[in-house]
Amino acid sequence: MGMGWATSVRVLRGWILTWCLVVCLKTSSTHAAGPNAEPDEADIVVHTMGLANDTVAGTLPPITKDSSCSDMLAWLPPRSSPAVVFQVVSKPYASLEENFISNMELYSTFSRENLYLVCLDEESVAIFDGLGIRCVRYGCLGCRMSRHDIWMLRVEATICLLNAGQDVLMSDADAIWLRDPTNDFASDVDIDSDVVASRAVMPLPLARKWGATVCMGFAFFRAGGSAMQAFMTVVGEIVNELGDDQKAVNEALDKLGVVWDPTSDMHFTNSTRPGTGVIENISANGDSLKVTLLPHNKYTRSCRRTPISNDTIVAHCVSSDKGEGMATWMKEAHLWNLPDDNDSGRD
């Protein structure tokens, strides 16, 4: 009884503070712009959400692949520009995630405040909360879950974020940023691309058909427009059937009739230029969806065939190692940016 009452008081106190923040922000925005100006409601909501999440820690709903969009959006990170970086982590991959964050903040304009980091167990929650990095609580911390559950969660959360107007960047923890990738999805050249991604060879039948496929280890999805909404609707249907987000994205492109520009570079490891494709008339109002595959010499998947060089922006090297075992070869490849006492994880 006592513990329940105390928790209720803390929650009530948090919501009162959240309400006060909203009132203060609306008042300050109106005063700053003049009595007749209307505040930017979107900015207020996003900014307030970040402050509220930090203030009312532990009161937001945990999420699963079956959560409502309102529950998923309650965890929107404090910073969403240039994009929300969506990731999933568990204890065996905690040091790998720390290394990713260290490199991301060192080499790019992104920060930990851009992270939508889903933590799958209590250990990872404790690790990242201790580092001041907020964890999105998974609905069943420590429960056994398959890769298919994770991949389906990634798609469902991405759909919710996109529908809310948030650009989403998927980046695996072993996709190490060595330079800032922002210009390759936010520049004038690529600003009209709805999907911008590194290259893969799975699903293999589509790689044989196209030359390369979309890799979900580093993939950017641009919000806005009916074309993206129509595309992600099909992706959502396919992922529920196949349980694999990379298969779902590529199968959706194929099902909807993507046409790759024959003058663009669709090779896998030998590519030095972008590959571009279009799905015409994807939506009811005739909008098209544009896809860009980033060149392999800059966004490297097979580091054996294309060694890391000064051209490399993201190194996402194929490896048979898992979890903390990746640290050894990453240090040898100069991709590890943590002090020695973090190299082997935590007891």
Beta strands, then each sheet from edge to edge (+ up, - down):
strand 1: 84-89
strand 2: 115-119
strand 3: 136-137
strand 4: 168-171
strand 5: 176-177
strand 6: 195-200
strand 7: 213-221
strand 8: 259-260
strand 9: 275-279
strand 10: 289-293
strand 11: 299-300
strand 12: 314-315
sheet 1: 3+ 2+ 1+ 4+ 7- 6+ 10+ 9- 8+
sheet 2: 5+ 12- 11-
end
